[in-house]
Amino acid sequence: MIKNILEFEKPIIDLESKIDEMRKYEDNLDIKDEIEKLENKVYLLKKSIYDNLTRWQRVQLARHPERPYTLDYIYRVFDDFLELHGDRLYKDDKAIVAGFARLGEHKVMLIGHQKGRDTKSNLYRNFGMPNPEGYRKALRLMKMAEKFNVPVITMLDTPGAYPGLEAEKNGQAEAIARNLLVMSALKVPIIVCIIGEGASGGALGIGIGDRILMLENTWYSVIAPESCSSILWRSWDYKEQAAEALKLTAPDLLEQGIIDRIVPEPLGGAHKNPDEMGIILKKVLTEELENLLKIKADKLVKDRLNKFGAMGVFEE
Amino acid sequence: MAWFKRIKQNISPDTQKSEIPDGQWVKCTNCNEIIHRKQLETNSFVCPKCDFHFRIGSEEYIKIILDHGSFKEINKTMKSGDPLNFVDTKPYNSRIASTISKTGLFDAVKTGSGKIEGRRVAFGCMDFKFIGGSMGSVVGEKLARLIDKAYTSKIPLIIISQSGGARMMEGAYSLMQMAKTSARLARLAEAKIPYISILTDPTTGGTTASYAMLGDIIIAEPNALIGFAGPRVIKQTIGKDLPEGFQSSEFLLENGFLDFITERKELRSKLVQLVDYLSNS
């Protein structure tokens, strides 16, 4: 039944299945105390494992095949969703979903990367790797959001913009660049939330905003650890070292001043309890949105310019 | 074991070295013609026989494009701070130090103001020889300040790109330079100040996906490699060889992403023409 177990999750799963086994005899034998002891042990074990994850283990959690994706959050966090398609130029990209949604009493434009769950849906979603038409769909809808004064919420979860022939031919770089330009001056609030993988330009292409949030077990960097390993170490085998060197976890990015807030996940990761994750995320997004709605549009844009302007470390 | 194994790697654009070697005589990378260095220099580092454009740096472009002695550099000695204490096969800070002493440059872009036939411009030019022209905090900050200079002095902005993309050794900081420069360009555009982006070999990754593709006018030198993903990555992804001329300047022009391609010799006169068309007077 249980599949997709990560190496470091194994001891927990083993103990948990032992408890399940004991539960079957709970009525006949007096083992309540035993079970309680074991449950306590599981909790402590989980705490110690998840509090001490290496950066590479976080990357693995961020990619966990059972992790909630944008559409999983849409129905847990938002009260309504009306999906809108197409870039009005060429195509509808299935790797980016977008549309109007309601967050409590607030109307929002929701835009997020979308991965698939199995081979078929992954092919349909192109593994969450957008083509230019995806970024252009996002651009069209963000401009529309601005026109009708609707705030924007984006959810980032991509292994990268798709490196393919068509993508290059149709201007992948131009599409991303255009989004950066337009998002940095968009006259409505933008909240960005990294819910899984934040791989480079493919993530940043819908990633400029007033508040940048990261779920606890996600990563965000200039390159994926494997690719970094292959370029700098000239081998695919140094992904753990690359992950360490890149300092790409939520706590790292908070320290670097690149994100504003870490959204805590249920113990063991968002996939262990997507409903609870949804409740947490809804609370955080509502709070952030209500704060941003108090700020005038011109000030938002000015603050955004300064926010990204302050990022970087150099010596003069 | 695979039945078929490629013994010889295919030649792809990113493996070609076109940097000019030292010495009096230079062999053209493209047609093998032996050219005297002086002759090459007077021909803007373009092969007189086959028109191959040698890869040159900011010093050379300043000489080719700007009025003699008019360039005033700003933020010249700004240096990377190694924010992540990054170590791969060697520590980033020693990589920086050795590149500085080898190239005489402090990072991968030179910025300042200058004149083109008397017209004042804000001018930035990247250098591929500094860690592959990669964009980290220094490149981002110097370009942001250059854009600010164009903004406050109300003068046209010209940036010559030559870059492998964002610099890995500064992690997410490098990525954010794309956001930083694009936000500044948004403000510049709002003020209706012209920005001309010039793409040279190679311009890829985060550089292309930010300021390089955001010019009012985007021009390129002939046969430059321009793209988002590098050719090697695309080849790996699709598992096929790339078509001839893929991601070349000509390919981009054909697909509608460049205003035009210009020979290096005509770059200066084209810029004069453009600046005049784009300015208010």
Interface residues (C-beta under 8 A of the other chain):
Chain A: A161 Y162 P163 G164 L165 A167 E168 K169 N170 G171 Q172 A173 E174 I176 A177 R178 L180 L181 V182 S184 A185 S200 G201 L204 G205 G207 I208 Y220 S221 V222 I223 S227 C228 I231 L232 W233 Y238 Q241 A242 A245 L246 K247 L248 D252 L253 Q256 I258 R304 L305 F308 G309 M311 G312 V313 F314 E315 E316
Chain B: N75 T77 M78 K79 S80 G81 D82 P83 L84 F86 V87 D88 T89 G136 S137 V138 G140 E141 A144 A166 R167 M168 M169 E170 G171 A172 Y173 S174 L175 M176 Q177 M178 A179 K180 S182 A183 R184 L185 A186 R187 A189 E190 G205 G206 T208 A209 S210 Y211 A212 M213 L214 G227 F228 A229 V233 I234 T237 I238 L242 P243 F246 Q247 F251 N255 G256 F257
